[in-house]
Amino acid sequence: MRIAARTLNFPPQLTNNDHRVHDPWLKPATVNSDSREGVYVARQPILNGAGQVFGYELLYRAGAEASTCVAPTDLAASRVLNDAVLSLGLDNLTSGKRAFMNLSRTLLLSDYATLLPSKSVVLEVLETVEVDDMIVKAIRTLRGKGYSVALDDFVLGTPADVLLPYVNFVKVDVLSTTAADRAAIRKAVPSPVTLLGEKVESAEMFEELRQSGFHLFQGYFFCRPKMFTAGALSARRMAYAQLLTALNNDNVTVSRVEDLIKHDASLSYRVLRCVNSAAYGIRRQIQSIRQAVVMLGLDQVRKWASVWALAGLNEGSSAELVTVAILRARSCELLAQTIMSREEAAEYFLLGLSSLLDVILQKPMEEALDDLPLPDTIRGALLGQQNRPRAILDAVITYERGQWDEATRHVALANIPPESLPMAYADALKWARELTATSRLAA
């Protein structure tokens, strides 16, 4: 997959509901073509067969004013390398997992790639790279220095065939290949090489690939319900659903939040661990949930507890679902803060956090939201109504998937400056990284 050379074909809507209504405020904001250039870097998860994150491919666009990545691939690749390592921090972008990074011919033939830590990255050879003796030598040299290499969008019977003995991963676009094509590739690829299916859009395709010898999978298939069932929640999941509901009741008190958290030992541990982490710089240890609520504020502790309640609801599914929900939640909240007060923007955190409830609960979104006390505009946005919250949520979703044109359009509909989006996403990545590190949410 080229870095933003094309957009990903994922629909921005989360559910099959499309209850769009006319809202008079919805009009594109004027986008200043001279606005400060942002660092447009997002990531796409790569999962193993058990639904665990193996790594992330980094996606890139030149800046807010560009509708597509018109920069030459050398410039685009060098900018994502620089932005990932220097501006955002590779560890923040990948949560300590491997970073799959596209490299152009020029960068492959230079020493620039060796600026990256060999154990943290996988260097992708774009399908547009002209393969010759110089490229073969460069790949062998990089492998000798401990780097892992992937062939991107591999097609059998092309000059890239000669690289098969020297690479670690072969990526296959499942939308542009047939089952027969993939079977032929599987036979041709040496056994030590890992096959990676990209653009996996459904659980059915994931299962087909898994059964046919693929071990890694890229795409948002895990963000879509496999099927809607009427099965009852287990007692444990029901408790977390009730906790999530109670925590987000507008009338909830400090005493009630304290009581709710104390009744779940793991939740109590996570709150206290998070509060006492170095990130918050509190000079004395917080010994009780009430102390935590008083020191940091009711809204902050409710936010954390809501995240962990959602994690509890997610039993049996990919942990990446909760990670995506956290990123959406924080990104939505930060974007909302650019046009409204912090107090008003707080409900946008719950908007992003609830955006995958239908997948987590395997129910239509309308049923998943039945007992959650949400404002009408937030509930409407989650059901597909076209209003300001929906525009902000769609901006975040399309940004995370590398659909830069759509992301810019949605953020403009909400009258938010385009450069706010990459900044909100970058800050959300750091926030989520700190949260998961201190609470072991991703363990």
Buried (B, 14 or more C-beta within 10 A) or exposed (E): BBBBBEBBEBBBBBBEBEEEEEBEEBEEBEBEEEBEEBBBBBBBBBBBBEBEBBBBBBBBBBBBBBEEBEBEBBBBBBBBBEBBBEBBBBBBBBBBBBBBBBBBBBBBBBEBBBEBEBEBBBBBBBBEBEBEEEBBEBBEBBBEEEBBBBBBBBBBEEEBBBBBEBBBBBBBBBEEBEEEBBEBBBEBBEEEBBBBBBBBBBBEBBBBBBEEBBBBBBBBBBBBBBEEEEEEBEEEBEBBBBBBBBBBEEEBEBEBBBEBBBEBEEBBEBBBEBBBBEBBEBEEEBEEBBBBBBBBEBEBBBBBBBBBBBBBBBEEBBBBBBBBBBBBBBBBBBBBBBBBEEEEBBBBBBBBBBBBBBBBBBBBBBBBBEEBBBEEBBBBBBBBBBBBBBBBBBBBBBBBBBBBEBBBBBBBBBBBBBBBBBBBBBBBBBBBBBBBBBBEBBE
